[in-house]
Amino acid sequence: MPRFSYNVILEFNKHHCKKQSLQFWSNHLSLITMKVDVKEERGPCCPKFKLFLASLSFVYFAKAFQGSYMKSSITQIERRFDIPSSLIGVIDGSFEFGNLLVIAFISYFGAKLHRPRLIGAGCILMAAGSFCTALPHFFQGQYQYETTVTQPQVTNSTESILPCLANQSHVLKNDEKSAKGIAACEKEAASPMWIYVFLGNMVRGIGETPITPLGMSYLDDFAREENTAFYVAGIQTVGILGPMVGFMMGSFCAKLYVDIGSVDLDTVSITHQDSRWVGAWWLGFLVSGSVMLLAAIPFWLLPRSLLKQGVQQAESADDSPNEQDHFIPETSLPSETPQPVTILGLAKGFLTSLKRLFGEKVYVLIVSTSVMQVNGFIGMITFKPKFMEQVYGQSPSKAILLIGILNLPAVALGIITGGFVMKRFKLGVLGAARISFCASVFSFLCLVTQYFIQCDNAQVAGLTVSYQGVKQVSYQQESLLSQCNMGCSCSLKHWDPVCSSGGITYASPCLAGCQSSSGVGKGMSFHNCSCIETWPVPSVNSSVVLAQCPRQNCDSMFRFYMGVSVLGAFVSACGGTPGYIVLLRSIPKELKALALGMHILIVRALGGIPAPIYFGALIDRTCLKWGSSLCGRGACRLYDSDAFRNAFLGLIYGMYSASFLLWAALYRSLVKKCKKQALQDRAEKCVPEEDEKNNVNGNGVSEANLKDGVEPESECAL
């Protein structure tokens, strides 16, 4: 007789009456309905998980779009507010500072709350931060770039401007202008506009906090273990599209004049290749903020938890033969009501969890290695456009564009390759560590190669080459003066470069000794320049045009540099996903969200915040010519490219070299931990066999074990 019928008959005999049997079926009708409802709720699990994957991928794209556009706008912001590189490093580091304010609490408490909605709230904050960053453009007046040239009032005028004046009227005019500038500066100093950029970037950092720790822990909790690496690689690959779009947007905005739509561009005498040019930096922040608002919407539609992949089918198969068990009453189990979650209850285990987490030697080494690598990486990516501009003579817009269309696709391909290798060969923690370490070493060799791919300094009279034609670098502003321009009473503060036909740049038409001019706007030219006439190498003519001379014989070197840079980016990205898997698989599951959050906290505190500051401060020391603003010294206009290269690459080499020493210690600790885990797994497999053997003999523990004082697990493991 089937079990179901047998159980029913017994139940009927027990009650002895029809009334009681009807009461029996009535009592358990709710159980039947509950079972059906549970199965109906499990159905949408897969679509919800796919929605989460798509939403997390898009928010990774949006936040990477915002971050990369901020990096691409560093030079424009520096020029717009006339601030040094060290201060721009502080502004760039404000994003990490905002992260630090809440990352520990979000990582620990957020894992116990509604994670998708916390991510959605973070997206809204990031959008607000972008809009705040763009505010100064609407509060400030029009951009006034420094120049010593007075434009004719009439476009078709034949009026001749005299750059070189033999009397003191030019100096008096500059002094009068400076006095007005000081008054304007004092009025402006009460509300420095760059504070809005600082605060907006910090708000973006606060909003970005829950995305990685809560998003990745949510993904790892409900995805198959063997699919996690592939999902992480896919999300990071989609995220890489964000920097590509961000850098291309930065390149596009860098070519647009900052006050486009409100000034006559024909009256602007500089081009986007000039070091005084400021692009429409504010426009991209409005676009990226709008994109982030769209990314926030799907997270408000996701549930607090999902059914883990693969569990649904297994439970359905197990339920079919045991379905009748739900008809049998279980009166011994009292009904339980869920207890409300309190902040005090959540906070009790925080310090204990933190102590346990940092007791893991492997985790501490992972964090230490990441700190050193992130220091080098953040410094490199922040000032790489400026490095390409100063060392290889590229315009900021072209440098940003090349990073977006060459380096970042290589990074995306590298991330896909790393994730594919992990999934194809089913590598464990040690295999992932080997791939990540080898990729880091090879990319470091590519960085070392870049040191030998160099161009000569730009030839600027008085700064990188003397007026006698001898190559020498001078940090003294008095070296701009010579016998050929001594009688012109030229200002040494301003940067208004002109280029001669011989390829020599002069800091201003006055310092070139020019006596007359013609044309207007970008087409102005200056004639009868005494310094060109006395130059050791004869020139075609004694005229100059507004612009800095391009680098000579540098195009081929720049192509080699870009090739090595793209190759290094690809190889480095191949180790990104394996390195992340090492972090995920080296910590206990219950500490995963906290570990990811603390990893971000420490790495950004010790790597993301200080790196742009000390990189910028060291780069400032290589400046040859500072600009001037109403408030005094402005942004740097010209760097010593050799010193720039030594400082920039030297810092990166030092950081990565230190990380390799930590990598060696990390790998050794991983090997020991894996061996220990293997022994424990063998012991757990041997225990049931030993227990079964002892139970057959009638003993719970073998006599030999009792005699020697050795537990069964230890004996089996050995």
Beta strands, then each sheet from edge to edge (+ up, - down):
strand 1: 498-500
strand 2: 505-506
strand 3: 516-518
strand 4: 525-527
strand 5: 544-546
strand 6: 623-629
strand 7: 632-639
sheet 1: 2+ 1- 5+ 4- 3+
sheet 2: 6+ 7-
end
